[in-house]
């Protein structure tokens, strides 16, 4: 079973963005991925760049939410491949609170910025732990993700937020809750696999 199969739909439309994010946000991350085929651990760094909301002169049309893109960063380890980066964007979050996240009484410091932590509610069978940082009032970004996958092309992965830079017009990304969709997909596929669903097994064999 390939748990990342649906992430490409979320990620690839964001890659062609050419707009600079000086007025949006820069989110710097560290990534560790252990492939399911037993090959060496992949470590690298990447940046998520968001753009501000698009405001038009049309008073009837509501402003469009900002976009985002992902790009590799130089540093320790090997730069993640473009395919891995595209899939990783589907594990990111840059939006307001939702019903699936709960505020915690603790936080983290990013540079000189203290950010309250929120926890994403995940199904126990996923073995995933996900925390978001409130980088601005009612604006959350992925802070930490650790997941162990039962089978498929990835065995485990970790994502750590290293730094945040916010522009004057920072706003949520239009696909900013992509992480929640990915977790839902993982939970659905894990439940089908555990139940011995013939369609799930057939899909896995084909893939």
C-alpha positions in Angstrom: 0.0 0.0 0.0 1.4 3.5 -0.9 0.2 5.9 1.8 1.5 8.9 -0.2 -0.6 8.2 -3.3 -3.1 11.0 -2.7 -0.6 13.6 -1.7 0.5 14.4 -5.2 -2.9 15.7 -6.0 -2.5 18.2 -3.2 1.1 19.1 -3.8 1.8 19.4 -7.5 -0.6 22.3 -8.2 1.5 24.4 -5.8 4.9 23.7 -7.4 4.6 26.1 -10.4 4.1 29.1 -8.3 6.4 31.9 -9.3 5.3 34.6 -6.8 7.9 35.5 -4.2 6.9 35.1 -0.5 8.5 38.3 0.9 5.1 39.4 2.2 4.0 35.9 3.1 5.9 33.4 5.3 9.0 31.3 5.2 8.8 28.0 7.2 12.1 26.1 7.4 12.0 22.4 8.3 14.2 19.3 8.9 13.1 16.0 7.4 14.0 12.4 8.1 12.5 9.6 6.1 13.2 5.8 6.4 12.1 4.1 3.2 10.1 0.9 3.4 12.5 -1.1 1.2 15.2 -1.0 3.9 17.5 1.5 2.1 19.4 4.2 4.0 17.7 6.9 6.0 17.1 10.1 4.0 17.8 13.4 5.8 17.4 16.9 4.5 16.0 20.4 4.9 13.2 22.2 3.0 11.3 25.5 3.1 7.7 26.2 2.6 7.0 29.6 1.1 3.5 31.1 1.3 2.2 34.1 -0.5 -0.3 36.6 0.8 -4.0 36.6 -0.1 -4.8 38.0 -3.5 -7.0 41.1 -3.2 -8.8 42.4 -6.3 -10.6 45.7 -7.0 -13.8 43.7 -7.4 -15.9 44.5 -4.3 -18.1 41.5 -4.9 -15.4 38.9 -5.2 -13.9 37.8 -1.9 -10.1 37.9 -1.6 -8.4 34.6 -2.6 -6.4 32.8 0.0 -2.6 32.7 -0.4 -0.8 29.9 -2.1 2.3 28.0 -1.1 5.2 26.1 -2.6 8.1 23.9 -1.3 11.8 24.1 -2.1 14.9 22.3 -0.9 17.4 24.0 1.5 21.1 23.4 1.6 22.5 22.0 4.8 23.1 18.7 6.6 22.2 15.6 4.7 21.1 15.1 1.1 18.6 17.5 -0.5 15.2 15.7 -0.8 14.2 14.7 -4.3 11.6 16.8 -6.1 9.1 13.8 -5.8 9.7 13.5 -2.1 9.3 17.3 -1.6 6.0 17.2 -3.6 4.7 14.5 -1.3 6.0 16.2 1.8 4.0 19.4 1.1 0.9 17.2 1.6 2.0 16.8 5.2 2.2 20.5 6.0 -0.2 22.8 7.6 -0.6 26.6 7.4 -4.1 27.7 8.4 -6.4 28.5 11.3 -7.5 26.1 14.0 -10.0 23.4 13.0 -12.1 20.9 15.0 -9.3 18.4 14.7 -6.8 20.4 16.7 -6.7 21.1 20.4 -4.7 23.9 22.2 -2.1 22.9 24.7 -0.8 24.7 27.8 2.7 24.7 26.5 4.7 26.1 23.6 8.0 26.4 21.8 10.4 29.2 21.0 11.4 29.8 17.4 14.1 32.4 17.3 12.7 35.2 19.5 9.1 34.1 18.9 7.2 32.1 21.5 4.5 30.0 19.9 1.7 28.1 21.6 1.4 24.4 20.6 -1.7 22.7 19.4 -2.1 18.9 19.0 -3.7 17.3 16.0 -6.1 14.4 17.0 -5.0 11.3 15.1 -6.4 7.8 15.1 -4.4 5.5 17.4 -3.8 2.9 14.7 -1.7 5.4 12.7 1.1 5.7 15.2 1.3 9.4 14.3 2.1 12.4 16.6 1.4 15.8 15.1 1.8 19.3 16.7 1.2 22.7 15.3 2.7 26.0 16.4 0.6 29.2 16.6 3.0 31.5 14.7 0.6 34.4 14.6 -2.9 34.9 16.2 -5.1 32.1 14.9 -2.5 31.0 12.4 -1.0 27.6 12.9 1.9 25.9 11.1 3.2 22.4 11.3 5.7 22.2 14.2 6.4 18.5 14.5 5.3 15.3 12.9 6.4 11.7 13.6 4.7 8.8 12.0 5.4 5.1 11.7 3.6 3.5 8.8 2.7 -0.2 8.9 3.7 -0.9 5.3 4.3 0.7 1.9 7.0 2.8 0.4 7.8 4.6 3.6 8.5 3.0 7.0 8.7 6.2 9.1 9.2 9.9 8.8 9.8 12.9 11.0 9.4 16.6 10.3 10.7 19.4 12.6 10.0 23.1 12.3 13.4 25.0 12.6 12.5 28.6 11.9 9.7 31.0 10.9 9.8 34.4 9.1 6.5 36.2 8.7 5.8 39.0 6.3 3.5 42.0 6.7 0.6 40.4 4.7 0.9 36.8 5.9 -2.3 34.8 5.5 -3.4 31.1 5.5 -2.6 29.1 2.5 -5.5 27.9 0.3 -4.4 24.3 0.7 -3.1 24.9 4.2 -5.0 22.0 5.8 -3.5 19.4 3.4 -2.1 17.6 6.4 -5.5 16.7 7.7 -6.6 15.3 4.4 -3.4 13.1 4.3 -4.1 11.8 7.8 -7.6 10.9 6.9 -6.3 9.0 3.9 -3.8 7.2 6.0 -6.4 6.2 8.5 -8.8 4.9 5.8 -6.1 2.8 4.1 -4.8 1.5 7.4 -8.4 0.4 8.4 -8.9 -1.3 5.1 -5.6 -3.2 5.3 -6.2 -4.3 8.9 -9.7 -5.5 7.9 -8.2 -7.6 5.1 -10.2 -5.7 2.5 -9.8 -7.6 -0.8 -9.8 -4.3 -2.7 -7.0 -2.9 -0.5 -4.9 -6.0 -0.9 -5.5 -6.0 -4.7 -4.6 -2.3 -4.9 -1.4 -2.9 -2.9 -0.4 -5.8 -5.2 -0.9 -3.7 -8.3 1.1 -0.8 -6.9 
